[in-house]
Amino acid sequence: MGKVTVKFYQDIRDAAGVPSVEIEIEGPTPLTFFLENLAGRFERLKPLLGSLQTERAAAIVLVNGRAPIPISSAVLVGGEEISILPMVEGG
């Protein structure tokens, strides 16, 4: 068992209603499964988190400061920090 810290940024933080949360996991957990469960806890984030595995992802997910590519390749074991940031566009 271990804890995973999730940090929300900008508009995503506003939608979540909290800047961060710690979640206990039972053992090795695929990131995709973890994010599905996170969407269940934060109903307003459900569409955003559901978009993460599509070409039109509305956010960036970092695990310990790095983007897992593909997102389905990441497995959490506890102790990780997940950052969820809005997509940035511009030039």
N, C-alpha and C positions, 0 to 999 in steps of 0.2 A: 504494500500500500504506500501511496505517496500523494503529495499535494501538487497540483498544477495551478499556477497563478495566471489569470487572464487579465490583461490590461486593455481597456477600451479607450479609443482616442477620438477627439473632435465630435462630430455629429453622432458617431456610434456610441460614445460615452453618454451623450444626452438621451439617446434612445434606450440604452441599458438602464439609465438612472443611477449608475454607480461608476466610479472610475476604474475599479478592479474588483475581482472576486477570486477566492481560493476554492478549488474544488478537489475533493479527495477522489482518487481513482484506486481501484482494487488491484490492479496489476497492469501489465502491458495493454495499452488501449490505442487502437487506431485513431489518428487525429480526426478522420471523417466521422467516426462514431462519437467521439468526444464533442465535436461541433454540433452534431445532431442533438445530443443531450443538452448542450448549452442553449440551443434554440428553444428547447422545451422549457427552460428556466426563464428565458428572456423573450417573451412572446413578440415584442416589437422588433426583435432582431431576426425573426424567423425567415423573412424574405431575403434579407442580406446574407445570412449564413447559408441559406439554401442555394444561393447563386455562386458559391465559391468554387464549385467544380465545373462551372460552365465557362464558355468563352466570354460571357458578359458579367464576369465577377464584379461585384460592387464594393469589394474590400480586398485588402491585402492581409494575409495572415503570416506572421513570423513566429518561428519557434526558436527561442534563444537567439533572436536577432537575425535569423536566416529564413529565407523562404523555401519551404520544402517543395520540390518539383519532381514529380507531380505531388499534389497535396495528399493523395491517397497513399503515398510511400512512407509517410511519417507515422511512427508509433511512439506514444508517450509512455514513460515508465515512472514518472513522478520527479518533481524538482524542476520541471521545465517552466519557462515563462513564455506565455503566448501573448503576442500583441496583435490586436485587430485594428487596422487603420483604414480610413476611406481611401479609395483610389484617387490618385493625383494626376491631373492632366494639365497640359499647358505647354508653353514653349518659350 
